[in-house]
Amino acid sequence: MSLSAGKIAHMKALANPAGVIAAAAMDQRGSLAKSLASAKGVSQKEITDHEMEEFKTAVTRILTPHASAILLDPEWGLPASRARSKNAGLLLAYENSGYDNTQPGRLPDLLPHVSVRRIKEEMGGDAVKILIYYTPFDDPKVNDIKHAFVERIGAECETYEIPFFLEFVGYDPAGGDEKGLEFAKKKPEVVTRSMEEFSKPQYRVDVLKVEVPINANYVEGSSVFKGQAAYSRAEALEHFRNAASVAKKPFIYLSAGVSNAQFIESLSMAAESGTDYSGVLCGRATWKDGMPIYATKGLAALEEFLSTEGVKNIEAVNQAITSATPWFVKAGVKL
C-alpha cells in the first residue's frame, strides 16, 4: 500500500526507533467510570469529570516515558494528552463509548462534536482510532452498515493525511459468553476473517488493531491455562500464523482487558509462532489494578502503584514484543 508523506510522518511519531508500535491505551470511558464507581460503592453518575481526567492524566504521565504512544479520548483525555512524555505520539478515539443497544448488531456511532480535522488540527492527534464490534457470523445487513461506516472514516483520514487505526472486537450475536470455552473455539475464525475483511483497500485502514486469535486461558499447557482446552499449543500457534497470513496491513495486538500475565503469555505465543505483528496497544493489562486503588485511596496511592507495578507491567510488555516486525516493513514503505 502507498502512504502519503503526512501519514508516514505521523506513523514515525507513534513508533519506537525500531519502527515497533509500543503504545499504551487510556481511552476507556464507560468501563472506567463503572469500575471506579463499583470500587467506591457509588453509582456511575457520581464519578466526576475531575476524577476521570485525574486518573487518565496520572496513567499518561507515569507510563508514557515507557511507551511509543498513548491512546486517549477527546472527552476526558485531552488534559492527559498534554501531560504525556515528549517521546510519545498521540492516538485519539473517534467513536462513542459502547454501542447502540436499542437494536441488534452492536452498531457503532461517532462522537458528535469530533471530526478527523479536529483530531488532527485542534487536538494534536497523530492517528485516529475507531473501535467497532465485529463478527463475520452476524447478519450480513448489520455488517454492511459497519463496512460503510469504516469506508467513510477511511476516506476522511485519507483527506487529512492522518493514520487510521481500526480496532475490531469479536462477539457472539447469539449473546453467548465471549470469555467462555465455546467462544474460544470460534475466536480464531472471528479474528482471522475480520483481519482479512478490513485489509481490503476500500477501507483505507493503515493499522489493524486486533485481538490475539486465541484465548490463552484455553490453550493446553499455557502458563494461564484454566483446565479446559479449546486448542493444543501447536494448534494455537497455527491460529496465530493463519491470522497473520491474511493481513495485508500492519497489525498490532490489543490486550482486550485481560490480565498482564495472560497478555504476556499471548505475546509469547505470537513470538513463538513467528507472526509479523508490529507491536501492541496495551491498556488495562498495564494499569487496571490501579482503579480500585485510586477509588479507595486517592491519587497519591495510584501514582505509587503506577510508578512500581504499572511500570513493571509495561516494561514486561516491551520485553515481550522485541520480536515484532517494524510497521514500515509490513506496509511496504521505505523510510
Sequence and secondary structure as in RCSB ss.txt:
>XXXX:A:sequence
MSLSAGKIAHMKALANPAGVIAAAAMDQRGSLAKSLASAKGVSQKEITDHEMEEFKTAVTRILTPHASAILLDPE
WGLPASRARSKNAGLLLAYENSGYDNTQPGRLPDLLPHVSVRRIKEEMGGDAVKILIYYTPFDDPKVNDIKHAFV
ERIGAECETYEIPFFLEFVGYDPAGGDEKGLEFAKKKPEVVTRSMEEFSKPQYRVDVLKVEVPINANYVEGSSVF
KGQAAYSRAEALEHFRNAASVAKKPFIYLSAGVSNAQFIESLSMAAESGTDYSGVLCGRATWKDGMPIYATKGLA
ALEEFLSTEGVKNIEAVNQAITSATPWFVKAGVKL
>XXXX:A:secstr
    HHHHHHHHHHS TTS EEEEE    HHHHHHHHHHHTS GGGS HHHHHHHHHHHHHHHGGG SEEEE TT
T HHHHTTS TT EEEEE B SS BTTSTT B  B TT  HHIIIIIS  SEEEEEEE  TTS HHHHHHHHHHH
HHHHHHHHHTT  EEEEEE   TT   TTSHHHHHHHHHHHHHHHHHHTSGGG  SEEEE  SS GGGBTT TT 
 S  SB HHHHHHHHHHHHHH  S EEEE TT  HHHHHHHHHHHHHHT    EEEE HHHHTTHHHHHHHH HH
HHHHHIIIIIHHHHHHHHHHTTT   HHHHHT   
